[in-house]
Amino acid sequence: MNKELEALERKLEIRNRELAEAHRHIASLEERLLKLKQYRRELKLLKEERRRLRESAERRVGQVLLVPYRVIGRLLIAVCRIFAAFLSLSS
């Protein structure tokens, strides 16, 4: 009878350790879940801020002001390509 009682006590200790380990694991998973939820909220806020900035009047004004520089940049790229092609043909 005493051996049976000791065996049951050992089983109980093992189960209690497993249960404590499971609780620690669940707590760590809950912590990760909370972090992920916070990251998702931050990402949502950043996306909303980005959308508002893209729709802002300041961005449209900036785009209009940058048009001449974009045209000049494209023109320079085209000239460089033509010049490079000319150099490769003359070699």
BASESE-329674 format. One record per residue: chain; x, z, y of N, C-alpha, C, O in turn; residue in one letter; residue number from 1. Coordinates in pm, whole numbers, padded with zeros to 5 digits, always signed. Layout:
BEGIN
   ch      npx      npz      npy     capx     capz     capy      cpx      cpz      cpy      opx      opz      opy   aa     i
    A        X        Z        Y        X        Z        Y        X        Z        Y        X        Z        Y    a   NUM
...
END
This chain:
BEGIN
   ch      npx      npz      npy     capx     capz     capy      cpx      cpz      cpy      opx      opz      opy   aa     i
    A   +00083   +00000   -00119   +00000   +00000   +00000   +00087   +00000   +00126   +00056   -00068   +00224    m     1
    A   +00196   +00075   +00123   +00285   +00083   +00236   +00352   -00052   +00262   +00370   -00092   +00377    n     2
    A   +00389   -00124   +00154   +00452   -00256   +00168   +00353   -00355   +00229   +00391   -00438   +00313    k     3
    A   +00229   -00347   +00188   +00126   -00436   +00245   +00108   -00410   +00394   +00094   -00503   +00473    e     4
    A   +00109   -00283   +00430   +00096   -00246   +00571   +00215   -00298   +00652   +00195   -00349   +00763    l     5
    A   +00336   -00285   +00600   +00455   -00336   +00668   +00451   -00488   +00681   +00489   -00544   +00784    e     6
    A   +00404   -00555   +00576   +00393   -00701   +00580   +00292   -00743   +00686   +00315   -00839   +00760    a     7
    A   +00181   -00674   +00693   +00080   -00705   +00794   +00132   -00677   +00935   +00103   -00752   +01028    l     8
    A   +00210   -00570   +00950   +00268   -00539   +01081   +00367   -00648   +01124   +00368   -00688   +01240    e     9
    A   +00450   -00696   +01030   +00542   -00805   +01061   +00467   -00932   +01100   +00505   -01001   +01195    r    10
    A   +00360   -00961   +01027   +00278   -01078   +01061   +00221   -01064   +01201   +00219   -01159   +01280    k    11
    A   +00174   -00941   +01231   +00117   -00916   +01364   +00223   -00933   +01472   +00195   -00991   +01577    l    12
    A   +00344   -00883   +01449   +00452   -00900   +01545   +00485   -01047   +01568   +00503   -01092   +01681    e    13
    A   +00492   -01121   +01458   +00521   -01264   +01468   +00413   -01335   +01547   +00443   -01415   +01636    i    14
    A   +00288   -01306   +01516   +00177   -01368   +01588   +00179   -01330   +01736   +00153   -01414   +01822    r    15
    A   +00211   -01203   +01766   +00218   -01160   +01906   +00329   -01233   +01981   +00311   -01273   +02096    n    16
    A   +00446   -01252   +01915   +00555   -01327   +01977   +00514   -01472   +02001   +00539   -01528   +02108    r    17
    A   +00450   -01532   +01902   +00403   -01671   +01917   +00302   -01681   +02030   +00305   -01776   +02109    e    18
    A   +00213   -01584   +02038   +00112   -01585   +02144   +00177   -01569   +02281   +00138   -01637   +02376    l    19
    A   +00275   -01481   +02293   +00345   -01462   +02420   +00418   -01589   +02459   +00419   -01628   +02576    a    20
    A   +00481   -01654   +02362   +00551   -01780   +02388   +00453   -01889   +02432   +00482   -01967   +02523    e    21
    A   +00338   -01892   +02368   +00236   -01989   +02406   +00187   -01963   +02549   +00165   -02057   +02625    a    22
    A   +00171   -01837   +02585   +00129   -01804   +02721   +00234   -01847   +02823   +00200   -01899   +02929    h    23
    A   +00362   -01825   +02792   +00469   -01869   +02882   +00467   -02021   +02897   +00484   -02074   +03007    r    24
    A   +00448   -02090   +02787   +00444   -02236   +02791   +00325   -02285   +02874   +00339   -02377   +02955    h    25
    A   +00211   -02224   +02854   +00092   -02261   +02932   +00115   -02234   +03080   +00077   -02315   +03164    i    26
    A   +00179   -02122   +03112   +00207   -02090   +03252   +00299   -02195   +03314   +00278   -02236   +03428    a    27
    A   +00401   -02239   +03240   +00492   -02340   +03294   +00419   -02473   +03312   +00443   -02545   +03409    s    28
    A   +00331   -02506   +03218   +00254   -02630   +03232   +00159   -02623   +03352   +00143   -02722   +03424    l    29
    A   +00097   -02508   +03372   +00009   -02492   +03487   +00088   -02504   +03618   +00038   -02561   +03715    e    30
    A   +00209   -02451   +03619   +00295   -02462   +03737   +00327   -02609   +03767   +00320   -02653   +03882    e    31
    A   +00363   -02682   +03662   +00392   -02825   +03680   +00269   -02900   +03728   +00279   -02989   +03812    r    32
    A   +00153   -02864   +03673   +00029   -02930   +03714   +00000   -02905   +03861   -00040   -02997   +03933    l    33
    A   +00020   -02782   +03907   -00001   -02751   +04048   +00094   -02832   +04137   +00054   -02881   +04242    l    34
    A   +00223   -02844   +04094   +00317   -02924   +04171   +00273   -03069   +04177   +00280   -03132   +04283    k    35
    A   +00229   -03123   +04064   +00185   -03263   +04061   +00064   -03284   +04151   +00053   -03386   +04219    l    36
    A   -00028   -03188   +04150   -00145   -03199   +04238   -00103   -03197   +04384   -00157   -03272   +04466    k    37
    A   -00006   -03110   +04417   +00044   -03104   +04554   +00111   -03236   +04592   +00089   -03286   +04703    q    38
    A   +00192   -03292   +04502   +00256   -03421   +04530   +00153   -03531   +04550   +00168   -03617   +04636    y    39
    A   +00047   -03526   +04470   -00058   -03627   +04483   -00127   -03616   +04619   -00156   -03717   +04683    r    40
    A   -00153   -03492   +04663   -00214   -03472   +04795   -00123   -03525   +04905   -00169   -03592   +04997    r    41
    A   +00006   -03493   +04894   +00102   -03541   +04995   +00110   -03692   +04996   +00114   -03754   +05103    e    42
    A   +00111   -03753   +04879   +00115   -03899   +04870   -00009   -03961   +04933   +00000   -04062   +05003    l    43
    A   -00123   -03900   +04909   -00248   -03950   +04967   -00242   -03942   +05119   -00284   -04035   +05188    k    44
    A   -00192   -03830   +05172   -00180   -03815   +05317   -00082   -03917   +05374   -00108   -03975   +05480    l    45
    A   +00030   -03939   +05305   +00128   -04036   +05354   +00072   -04178   +05353   +00096   -04257   +05445    l    46
    A   -00004   -04209   +05248   -00066   -04343   +05243   -00165   -04361   +05356   -00173   -04468   +05417    k    47
    A   -00242   -04258   +05384   -00340   -04265   +05493   -00268   -04280   +05627   -00311   -04357   +05712    e    48
    A   -00159   -04205   +05645   -00083   -04216   +05769   -00023   -04356   +05783   -00024   -04414   +05891    e    49
    A   +00028   -04410   +05674   +00084   -04545   +05677   -00022   -04648   +05712   +00002   -04740   +05791    r    50
    A   -00141   -04631   +05653   -00251   -04724   +05683   -00287   -04718   +05831   -00305   -04821   +05896    r    51
    A   -00297   -04595   +05885   -00330   -04581   +06027   -00223   -04642   +06116   -00253   -04705   +06217    r    52
    A   -00096   -04623   +06079   +00012   -04680   +06158   +00010   -04833   +06154   +00037   -04899   +06254    l    53
    A   -00021   -04887   +06037   -00026   -05033   +06025   -00140   -05092   +06108   -00130   -05206   +06154    r    54
    A   -00247   -05016   +06126   -00362   -05065   +06202   -00352   -05031   +06350   -00441   -05068   +06427    e    55
    A   -00248   -04961   +06393   -00240   -04913   +06531   -00213   -05028   +06628   -00159   -05133   +06592    s    56
    A   -00252   -05004   +06751   -00231   -05104   +06856   -00083   -05119   +06887   -00036   -05229   +06918    a    57
    A   -00008   -05009   +06878   +00135   -05016   +06906   +00205   -05111   +06811   +00295   -05185   +06852    e    58
    A   +00165   -05111   +06685   +00228   -05201   +06588   +00198   -05346   +06622   +00285   -05432   +06613    r    59
    A   +00073   -05372   +06660   +00038   -05510   +06695   +00117   -05558   +06817   +00164   -05671   +06821    r    60
    A   +00131   -05470   +06917   +00209   -05506   +07036   +00354   -05533   +06996   +00415   -05630   +07042    v    61
    A   +00410   -05447   +06910   +00547   -05466   +06864   +00564   -05598   +06790   +00665   -05667   +06807    g    62
    A   +00466   -05631   +06709   +00475   -05758   +06636   +00475   -05876   +06731   +00550   -05972   +06713    q    63
    A   +00390   -05869   +06832   +00384   -05978   +06930   +00516   -05988   +07005   +00565   -06098   +07030    v    64
    A   +00574   -05874   +07042   +00700   -05876   +07116   +00817   -05925   +07031   +00914   -05979   +07085    l    65
    A   +00809   -05908   +06899   +00919   -05949   +06813   +00913   -06095   +06770   +01008   -06146   +06710    l    66
    A   +00805   -06164   +06797   +00789   -06303   +06752   +00904   -06391   +06800   +00959   -06466   +06719    v    67
    A   +00944   -06387   +06927   +01053   -06476   +06969   +01183   -06451   +06892   +01256   -06545   +06860    p    68
    A   +01212   -06326   +06862   +01335   -06294   +06790   +01328   -06342   +06645   +01428   -06385   +06588    y    69
    A   +01211   -06335   +06586   +01194   -06385   +06450   +01216   -06536   +06445   +01280   -06587   +06353    r    70
    A   +01163   -06607   +06544   +01180   -06752   +06549   +01328   -06786   +06563   +01378   -06875   +06494    v    71
    A   +01397   -06715   +06652   +01540   -06739   +06671   +01616   -06709   +06542   +01706   -06783   +06504    i    72
    A   +01579   -06602   +06473   +01646   -06567   +06348   +01627   -06674   +06242   +01722   -06711   +06173    g    73
    A   +01506   -06722   +06230   +01479   -06829   +06132   +01557   -06956   +06167   +01610   -07023   +06079    r    74
    A   +01562   -06986   +06296   +01634   -07104   +06341   +01784   -07091   +06309   +01846   -07187   +06263    l    75
    A   +01840   -06973   +06332   +01981   -06951   +06301   +02008   -06965   +06152   +02110   -07022   +06111    l    76
    A   +01919   -06913   +06070   +01936   -06925   +05925   +01933   -07071   +05882   +02013   -07114   +05799    i    77
    A   +01841   -07148   +05941   +01831   -07290   +05907   +01958   -07364   +05951   +02009   -07448   +05877    a    78
    A   +02009   -07333   +06069   +02130   -07399   +06119   +02248   -07365   +06029   +02329   -07452   +05997    v    79
    A   +02259   -07238   +05989   +02370   -07197   +05901   +02363   -07270   +05767   +02465   -07311   +05713    c    80
    A   +02243   -07286   +05714   +02229   -07357   +05586   +02270   -07504   +05600   +02338   -07558   +05513    r    81
    A   +02228   -07565   +05709   +02264   -07706   +05732   +02415   -07718   +05748   +02478   -07808   +05693    i    82
    A   +02474   -07626   +05824   +02619   -07629   +05846   +02694   -07608   +05715   +02795   -07674   +05690    f    83
    A   +02646   -07515   +05632   +02710   -07491   +05503   +02699   -07614   +05414   +02794   -07648   +05344    a    84
    A   +02584   -07679   +05416   +02568   -07800   +05336   +02661   -07910   +05387   +02718   -07985   +05308    a    85
    A   +02674   -07920   +05518   +02762   -08021   +05577   +02908   -07994   +05537   +02982   -08087   +05504    f    86
    A   +02948   -07868   +05539   +03085   -07834   +05503   +03112   -07864   +05355   +03221   -07909   +05319    l    87
    A   +03013   -07837   +05271   +03036   -07863   +05128   +03041   -08013   +05100   +03108   -08056   +05006    s    88
    A   +02971   -08093   +05178   +02976   -08239   +05159   +03105   -08299   +05210   +03157   -08394   +05152    l    89
    A   +03159   -08243   +05319   +03279   -08300   +05379   +03406   -08261   +05302   +03511   -08322   +05322    s    90
    A   +03397   -08162   +05215   +03517   -08118   +05140   +03555   -08211   +05032   +03653   -08188   +04961    s    91
END
